[in-house]
Amino acid sequence: MTKPPLTLYLAAPRGFCAGVDRAIKIVEIALEKWGAPVYVRHEIVHNKYVVDGLRAKGAVFVEELEDCPDDRPVIFSAHGVPKAVPAEAARRQMIYVDATCPLVSKVHIEAERHHQSGLQMVMIGHAGHPETVGTMGQLPPGEVLLVETVADVADLAPRDPARLAFITQTTLSVDDTAGIVAALKARFPAIVGPHKEDICYATTNRQEAVKAIAPKVDALLVIGAPNSSNSRRLVEVARAKGCGYSQLVQRATDIDWRALEGIRSVGVTAGASAPEVLIEEVIAAFGDRFDMTREVVETATENVEFKVPRVLREETA
């Protein structure tokens, strides 16, 4: 039976970013150094395939530090943690390794610097997301006000409207965040912004690639986890750029083939915590069903690399 023709547009960059790659390496090196079990507070990154793979090697994933024994190492996830968490680990004399993405740590440092200057912080982010919780937890209660939408800006009640600064979650939609920033500046003209954009390079680059592909395709699939903020934003960006059928899938088995009947073109990308093996799995699934032509749409080149913490470099040298 003749396969129908299909052009598959593959986004570049896609998948793992430097912060995710570093976080996974931290768990793997910790397991080599200390043996199993090594505890990880929260999913090291938001991807079931990655988490299951590390669990099989001996990582134990927990939600709170109180679920960890004192005598085993614990790793903090790439999303970052409130200051109280490493403080409690130190009090319990635990071995701990902080896998917080350096770009998230940059936002933490920024918040601390503005706080020391007497400014109250406004954080643009998603309530309950681990990164938002971790960033807000860098400062005392009440020192960080959270906004999720433009509408939230009107309800802000800062201590002093003339003494404000803003920061953002690193995995937000660039376009949506720009609207919130504009609303903040309109209401609080003196508000201080970050020295450099808080939304990370990987989030921005993956969104730009989707913007380039979305107008070309009948459908677009984002490979990523339902709890991955940057993956969900890619779906939203594709829809905003005119691709009506844009869906998040965790792997090839999640693809709704009936919904894709009759398509002639499809875009494929992946969130920053999705490994390349899952991307290749999805491409292979399309190749099984279609006479497929693959085209790479590259909008940026990434060569960023973050070192693992010194304690692991020294001990494993």
Secondary structure, 3 states (H helix, E strand, C coil): CCCCEEEEEEEECCCCCHHHHHHHHHHHHHHHHHCCCEEEECCCCCCHHHHHHHHHHCEEEECCHHHCCCCCCEEECCCCCCCHHHHHHHHCCCCEEECCCHHHHHHHHHHHHHHHCCCEEEEECCCCCHHHHHHHCCCCCCCEEEECCHHHHHCCCCCCCCCEEEEECCCCCHHHHHHHHHHHHHHCCCCECCCCCCCCHHHHHHHHHHHHHHHHCCEEEEECCCCCHHHHHHHHHHHHCCCCEEEEECCHHHCCCHHHCCCCEEEEEECCCCCHHHHHHHHHHHHHHCEEEEEEEECCCCCCCCCCCHHHHHHCC
